[in-house]
Amino acid sequence: MDIATTESAKEELLKQSQTFRDLVHQHETYERRLNELSHLTYPSEDEQLEEVNIKKKKLNVKDEIYAMINEFGNSH
């Protein structure tokens, strides 16, 4: 799927699917928190662990987002 098709599918899914909107929102939330953690000069062990866990969760959400985009693209 090319970039234009992917963007088109993403726009349509944002309009049509609450689940997709929730996933995008969750991804953005993880991104903001990772940004906060990356600006810490001396993160604690808990903060370092949180960063690792958030990266994993963010990747899982991204995979779900792209799976929905691919499924939408294949069905339209």
Secondary structure, 3 states (H helix, E strand, C coil): CCHHHHHHHHHHHHHHCHHHHHHHHHHHHHHHHHHHHHCCCCCCHHHHHHHHHHHHHHHHHHHHHHHHHHHHHHHC
